[in-house]
């Protein structure tokens, strides 16, 4: 389980749409470090879950440490956070090989807001910030009865990481 540190403050300051953009960017950075068999999912709010099949706790810790450091070193910029083109042309969407339906809808949503006077350019386009994450790891073993118990234990480890000062990873033991 992964949680973005101080995400509520980010959302409160920049808005939920900017927060959603930040989560999307973090998800993309994480996905770059995962194997084809690994699964990344948004669990709720700003929490993400990663399933690492056939991976022990030590290997998971190595993977999460690499991801935590990568995100901590990344300079998140709001200048990438734009509403898109004003001259919408449905035929243009076919040229974006990697653009998901979600991204297309989000761009339309930003455009809709912009056309109604909400100006996202008010966000300082030169502003860049550092973001940290905390994570909790639980390895699946015979004594864990079901997925809910596995999630609960990973979440407990995550809460321990947050209580210990954030920007860290804890193992459930």
N, C-alpha and C positions, 0 to 999 in steps of 0.2 A: 504494500500500500504506500502511495506517495501523496504528499500534501504540499501545496505551495505555501511557503511561509508568508505570513502577513497578507494573504490574498484579500481578505476583507478590506483592509486599508487601501489596497490598490483599487478594488472595485468602488469603494466609497469616494476615492479621489478622482478616478478617471471614468467611472461608469461601468455598467455591466457589459456593454458591448466591447469596450476595450479589454475588460477582464476575460471575456470569451475569446478574444483575439490572442491574448497572452497564453491562455490554456491551450489553444490550438497550436501556437508556436512551440510551446514546451512539449506538447505531444509529438510534434514533428521531430524535434531534437532527440527525444527519447527513442522514437521509432528507428532512427538512423543507427542506433547502437544495439538493436535487437536482432535476433536470428529469425529466420523464416518461420520457425515453429513457435516462437514466443508470441504472446497475445497481450496487447495493450488496450485498456478500456477506461473510459471515464466512469468512475464508480458513483460519484455524486458530488455536486458542488465543484470544489477545486481538487477533489481527490481522484487519483488515478490508481488503477490496479494493473499489475503486470503478472502474468502467469508465465513461469519459466519451466517448461517441461524438462524432466530429467536433469535437473540442476539442484545441487546441494546448497546448503546455507552459505558455505564459504564462497562458492562460485557466484551465488546470487549477491553476496556482499560485494564481491569484486565488480560485478556488472553495475550494481546500484551506486557504488562509489565513483565509478567512471562517469555515470550519468549525472550524479550530483555535482561533480566537479565541472563537467561540461556546461551544465545549466548555470552554475555559479560564475563561470568565466565568460558566459555569453552576454553581450551587451544588447538588451532588448530595447528597441527603438520604436517610438510611436510614429516615426516618419513612414514606416511600412504600413501603418494602419490608415488606409484610405478608403473612401467610399466607392471608388471605381470610376469608370467612364460615365459622363453625362449623356452621351449619345448611344443609348442602348440599342443594340442590333442583335436580335436572337441568333442570326447566322454566325456571329462572332464566337458564340460559345463552343462551336465545333472545333475551333482552332486551339483550344486549351485542352490539351491531352490529359492533364493531371487535375483539372478543375472538377471538384465533386459537385453534386447537386446542392449540397449544403452550402458550399462556397458561393455558388451562383445565387442562391436565395439570400445569403448574407449580404452580398453586394447589392442586390435589388433593395434589400431592407435599408442599407446605409444610404443608397440613392434616394429612397423614399423620404427618409428623415432629412437629408440634405435639401431636397426640393421643398420641404416645409419649414426651412429656416434654421434647422439645427446644423451648425457648422462644425464639422469635425476638425477643420483646419485650426480651430481655436486651440487645439491641443498643440503644445510646443513641439514642432516637428523635429527639432534638434535634440530633444530630450531623450536620454538613454538611461536605463536603470539596470541594476543588477538584481537578480531574483535568486532566491535560494529555495531548496526543497528539503523536506524531512521525509524519512522513509522507515517503514517497519517491515521486517521480513519474518515469515514463518515457513518452515520447511514442512512439507507434507510427510507424515509418518503414520504408522499403523494405529497409534492411540487417538488420532483425530478421527472423529466419527463421521463428519460430513463437511460439506463446503462452508456452511455457516460457522462452524467452529474454526475452520482454517481462516476465514475472513476475520472473525472476532480476534483471534490471536495475532494476526498480522496488524490489525487495527490497534490492539493493545501495545504492540511494539512501536507503532507509529506515535501513539500518544506519549510513550516514554521518551521518544526522540524529541518531541515538542517540549515536554516538561524539562528535559535536560538542556534546553537552550536553542533548539531548532538548528537547521543546517547540519543535520547528522542522521545517521542510520542506526537503528537498534534491531537486534535479533531477539525474537521471542524464544525463551528457553524454559 
